[in-house]
Amino acid sequence: MALCIGQIVRGRKGTYQLVEALKASTVFKAQVLPGSSIRSSFAVVKTEIGPERICFKREHDNYRLPAVASCEYIRTLYDIIGPDEDDPQVESTSTIEDPRCMVFEWMDHDLRTVPSDQFRQNSNLPKIVAKSVLSALALLKTQYNAIHTDINPNNIFLSCINGPVLVVKVGDLGNSEHLPGHTSQTALMVAVLLEGYDKIRVQSLPTRAPEVWRVVPPLSRSWLIKKLAHWLSPSIIFGAKDKIVQGLTEAWCIAKIRRLIGPLDPPVNNPEYQEEFLMAEHLESTTFEHPDTKLETKFIKKGTLRQELESLSGPKVSPDLIDFIEYLLIVDHKKRPAALEALQHPYLQSLS
């Protein structure tokens, strides 16, 4: 049964009334009703419907891992609504009409909804976001040799932006497929994926790392901080939203990385992707005659990443922040800093 605004659902630790739909009929803001043991006025209720069921189960499984459940940089799972299929001994307090749900702590914002212009200079917010995300990624790596592949502004959550202590946490641990050939006993299963993949290309096009395009394991944690650059810019820097050719979406994305960050080596032992890289090199390095102006025009109009960030309208981006982003976004994943190493960068050490 689908959830709806106004509905009251009961978990093991509390009772919740849905007050606002955050994502269609699967994610809701809920009021925590009196008598609940949760000391919060609001929570987030996420349910399982259709294809969401697979993601739901995997995310629930991930939160069973002690280090995940207790991590201060990962959004807290408060409660479960409905039967616990993995622990039938735990009695459910929900009714037969209640779908299976997870109840998470309420955070005031996601990074997508926070305007970046007021935080580009003389602000600790980008530092705290980077430190929190890198700390969560470092924990996943050190505890489970795993990685969250879907870090984006929609699942970086913030509270108390204007308060004395800004809180930043990562969420959505269930959006990707479990890689074949690995067991769940030693690794997170989903969105958080075991390193060592060699057959598939994970991540969305705008966030995809060079080694994923090349299908070369392992995926580096720090590349996911690329989303800081997305957040700083009102327009999409990476990805294919500015594509002006028909088709060639993957080649366009690779060409953008070449222009913004630097050239990529060709795929390793994957000839099926060779054509994408050859076309990307052509798009990045050549021009065409514009049909209206008759002038020679670049396919890829972006400059380097530094040039793009320095040329943003409005408040300027702190040079230290640009240096930090460039430090993290090195094309060669063997030279790119891991999350633990990135946490030692002077930009984060200066956090006050």
N, C-alpha and C positions, 0 to 999 in steps of 0.2 A: 504494500500500500504506500502511495506517495505521501510525502509530508506536505503540509500547507500552513500558511500563516494563521496564528491563533490556536493551533493544535497544541495540546499538552502531552508530553512524553515523560516517562518515568525510567530512571536508571537506578543503579545500585546505591549511588551516593546522593541523588537529588532528583527533583522534578523540574521540568523546563517547559516554558511556553514560548513557542516560536513567534518572533515579532517582525522579522525582516528576512526576505530571501536574498542571499548573497550570490548564489550560483544556481539559477533555474530552480529545480525542485530537489537538489541534493545537498546544498549547504545553506544553513540558516543562522542568523543571530537569534539567540534565545535569552529570555529572562530567567534567571535562577530563582525559583519560587521559595517562599519561606518553608523552613523545615529541612532544607537541604544541608548537607555537611560541607558543601563547597562555599568558601568564603569569597564570593564574587557576585556582583549584581548581574553580570551577563556571561554568556559562554557561546561557543560555536558548535552547532550540531551538524554533523556530516553523516549522510546515510548512503545506503547501497541501492542503486537502481540500474538495471540493464548492465551495460559494460562497466559501470562504476563498481560493480560487485567484486571484480578481480582486484582492482586497485584498493578497494576498501579492505579486503582480507589481507593483502600484502602489507598495507600500512599498519593494520592492527597487529600483524605478526612482528613488524619492525619495532613497535612500541613494547613488545614483550622482552626485548633485549634490555637488560638493566642499565647499561651505559646510555642508551638512547632515552629511556624513560626518565632518567635523572639528570640529563644534560641541561644546564642552564641556558644553552644557546639553541635548544630545540623546543618548539612550542609544546606545552604540557598537555598530555592526555588526562582529562579529569575523570571520565566515567564511560561506561558502556551501557547502551540500551538494547534490550533484546537478549536472546539466548547467546551464550558464549560457546560457539561450536567447538572450540579447542579446549574448553574446560567445562564439560557438562555438569561437573559437581557443584559449580557456582550457581546458586539459585537466582533466577531472573525475577525482577519486580515489575517488569513491563507487562502490558496487556497483549492479547493476541493481535490487536490492531496495530501495535507499535512495530515499525520496521526496525531492523538492526541498525544502530547508530553508534558513532563515537562522539564524545563531548570533549571539546578542546577549550583551553583557556581563551578568553576574549582578548584580542589585541586591538588597539585603537585604529591602526592604519596598516595597509600594506605599502611597500615602497613605491608602487606604481601611482598611488594617489597623493604622494607627498611631492609638491613642487620643488624642483632642485635649485631654482635660481637663488633662493634665500639661504642656501646652505653651501654654495660653491666656494666661498671664502670665509676664513676666520670662523669655522664651525667644526665642532667635533662629530657632527652626525655622520659624515662619510667615513670617518675613522672608526666610529663605533659599529657602523654597518659592516665594514670590512673585517674588523676584529672579530665580531660575532660570527659572521659567516665562515671565516677561515677557521675559527675555533671549532665550530660544528663539523666542518670538513676534516679537520685534523683528528677529532675524536673518532669519526667513522673510519678513518684510515688506520689509526693506531690500534683501535679496539677490534675492528672487524675486517681490515684490509678492503674497505668498501668506499664507494663514492656516491654522493647525491648528484645525479646527472641533470636535474631539472631546476637548479637554482635560477630564479627569475624574480622580477619586481613584484609578481603576484603572490609569491610565497616567502618573501622576506617581510616579516611583521614587526611593527614598531608600536610602542606605547610610551606615553609621557614625553612626547617630543619637546614640549615647552616646559617640562618639569625639571626638577633637580637631577633626576637620574633617568636617562634614556635607556629603554629596554628594547633590544633587537633579538629576534629569534627566527629560526628557519622552520618551515613547515612542509606539508605535502610530501610524505615519504613513500607514496605508493603509485607513482604515475608512469613507471616504465616496466619493461618486461624483464623477467629473471633470465639471466644469460645461461645458455645451455652449457652443460658440462660441469656445473658447480652445485654444491649442496647447500641447503639452507642452514646447516648446523654452524657454519663458521662465517656466514656473511649475511648482510642485509639483502633481502630479495626484492628489488624493484627500485625505481627512481634512485635508490641507493644500490648501485651495482658493483659486483666484484670487478676489480681491475684484472686485466689479462684477457679482455675480449679480443677476438681476431677475425670475426666473420661479419659483424653487423655495424652499422653506423648509427649510434644513438644521438640524442640531443636534437632540439629544434634547429632549423636552418640558421637563424640569427645568432644562436649561442654555440653552434658546433665548433669544437676545437680543431686546430690543424691536424692533429694526430688522428682525430676521428674521421675527418675527410679522407685522410690517407689510409685509414684502417690499420693504424700502427699502435699497438698497446705499449704502455698503459696510458690512460687518460690522466692528465695532471689536474689536481684539485684547484690550483690557483687560477686556471683559465676561466673558471666560472665567475670570477670577479669582473669579467668583461661586462657584466650587467651594470656595474657602476657607470661605465661609459654610456650605456644605453639610458640610464636614469638621468645623467647630467644633461643629455641632449634632448630638446623637444622633438627632434626628428630622429628616425631610426638610422644609426650610423652603419651597423652591420646588417646583413640580410638582403632580401630581394625586393623590398617595398618600392625602391626607386628604379626597378628594372624597366628598360625601355625597348627591350627586344622580345620577340615572341618565343616562349619556351626558354630553355637554357637556364632554368632557375638555379640549379646546383652550380653550374659554371659561373654564373653571376656572383653568387655568394663567395666562391673561392677567389674570384677576381677582386672582390671588395677586400678580402683579407690581404691579398697581395699588395694592394694599394695602401691600405691603412697600416698594416703591420710589417709586411715584408714577404718575399717570395717563399713558396712552399715547395719542398721536394715532391717528386711524383709519388703516386701510391706504390706500396711495396707488395709485390706478388699479387696485384689485383688489376689485371689488364682491363677489366670492364670499366674501371674508373679513369683510365688514361685519357680518354677523349674529353672528359670533363675538364681535366687539368690543362690540356692543350687549348681548349676553347677559352678557359679562364685567362690563360696567358695572352691570347689574342684580344680578348675584351679589355684587359687591363692596359695593354700597350699600344693599341691602335685607335684610329679615329674613323669617322664616317662623314660623308657630306650630308649636312642637315637638309631635309627636303624643303623647308621653308626659307631658311637663311642662306642656303647654298654654301655655308661655311663649314670648314673641317671642325668636327665636334668630337670630343672624347666620349666614349661609351661610359666609362667610369669617371664621374666628375668629382669624386671625393679626393681630398688630399691625404696626407698622413694623419694618423689618429691624433697626434699632437696638434697639427694644424686645424683639424676639425674642432677639437676641444677649445683651442685658443681663440677660434673665430666665432664662438657661440654669441648670440645677441644677449644683452642683459649683463648681469654681474659676471665678471671673469672667473674662470675656474682657477683655483689656487695652483701655482706651479708645482708645489710639493705633491698635490693630489695627482696631477698629470704624470709627474715622475714615478709615483707609486704605481699607477695603472700601467705605464709602459714597462716597469720592472716586472709586473706580473704577466703581461701579455707578450711573452717571447715565443716566436713561432716554433723553435726547436724545443720540444717537450723535455728533452734530456737536460737542457740548460735552464728551463723554467723552474722557479723555486716551488717547492712543495709548500703545503699550507703551514706546517710548523715553521719552516724557514721564513716564509713571508711574514709571519707574526713578529719576527724580530726586526723587521724593516724600521728605519728611523722614523718614517711617517707615522707608524702606529706607536712607537716608543714615546713619541711626543704627546700622546693622548693625555689631556689634562682633565 
